[in-house]
Amino acid sequence: MADFGPQIIDSVLAACQAGAGEIASGLSRTLDVAIEVTAAEASTFAVAAEQLGDAPGLLVILNCGGQAAIVALSQTCGLLPDWCAAPDSTGKSKLTTLAQELGMLVLPETFMPEDFQAQYVKPLLEAIRAGQPPSDAGTVALKLRAGEKSATAWMIWPLDKPSEMLVTAQATVPQPVAASSTAAPLSSTAVAAATVAVAKQVAVASPQPTILPLPLFTRSLLHIRVPVTVSLATKKQPLGNILDLGPGSIIHFMKSCEEMLELQVGGRPVALGEAVKVGDKFGLRLTSMILPEERFKVVGAGNS
C-alpha cells in the first residue's frame, strides 16, 4: 500500500469533491435532515482542533492497514439528532451504514478501508488526540448546510492508534464519595442501597464486550472467507435454449423490477435489499434478513 499520509491530500480532495452528492445523501439519510455538501477544502489539524474544542460529537473511523482516517462532526453543529448519543439497534445500523458509505467516498480507491465504525463520543477532540494524529496530519473540511444551519465535518488522517480513540471516549465511571470523619455513620440499609446504586452506574457506564460468545478454538472460523453474491433473478431453461444464446439475446425473468434483490452468502440466502449507487460503484442496502429454514422430523408412534 502507498504511504497513507498528508501527501495524498490532492487525491482525497478529488474524491470528496466527486462524491459530494453521495456524501450529502448518506448524511441526510442517517441524520434525518436534508443536508448539502457544497465544498471540500484543504485545512490543518490545528484549525480543526480549535473548532472541535471540548464538545462531544460523532466520530467515524475508517481503518486502513493499521492506520485510520476519521470524519468528525461536532454536536455544536446542530445537525446531530438526540438518538446519536444513545442509539438503539436501528440507530447503530444507520451509523454503521454511514461509516461504510463515507469510507467509499472520502478516500481514493487505493485506500479503501478494511474496517469502519461510527460512534458518538465525548469529548470529541480528546478521543481524536488519543489516536495520535501527527501535527501535520492531512485535514479536509467538508462544508455542510441544512436550511439556515451550516457546519463543518472534519476529515483527518493518518491516526496511528485508531483502537485507542473509542477506549478514551468511554464515560468515566462515577466513584463513591468517601464519608467525612465528622459525618453521621450510615445505616446498613443505606450502605446497601448506595452499593446497589454504584453497581448499577458501573453496569451502565462499562463498555459492553464486542467479541462474539464463541470458544477460543472456534473463533478462527470468523476469518474464513466466503463468497458473497447478489442475485437479481433465477430461472430454468432447456439446454437447447441455452445453446442458442448469443450477444444481444434477452432473457426474461418472472420478477418485477420493484422486487428486492437477494443477498447470498456461501450459496445460501441471508437477506433482501435494494440496489443503491455509492459514488460510481454499485451497492446493496439491506432491508430485511432471511431467517434460517427450520427443519422438523416427525416423531410418530410407530417410530422406534
Protein Blocks (a to p, Z undefined) as FASTA:
>chain_A
ZZddfklmmmmmmmmmmmmmmmmmmmmmmnopacddfbdcdddfklmmmmnmmadcdddd
ddeehiacdddddfklopacfklmmccfklmmmmmmmmmmmmmmmpcfklccfbdcdddd
ddfklmmmmnopafklccddddddehjbccddddddddfblmlmmmmmpccddddddddf
kbccddfklmmmmmmmmmmmmmmmpccdfbdcddfklmmmmmpccdddddfbdcdddfkl
mmmgcehiacdddddfkbccdddeehiafbdcddddehjaccdddfbdcddddddddddf
klZZ
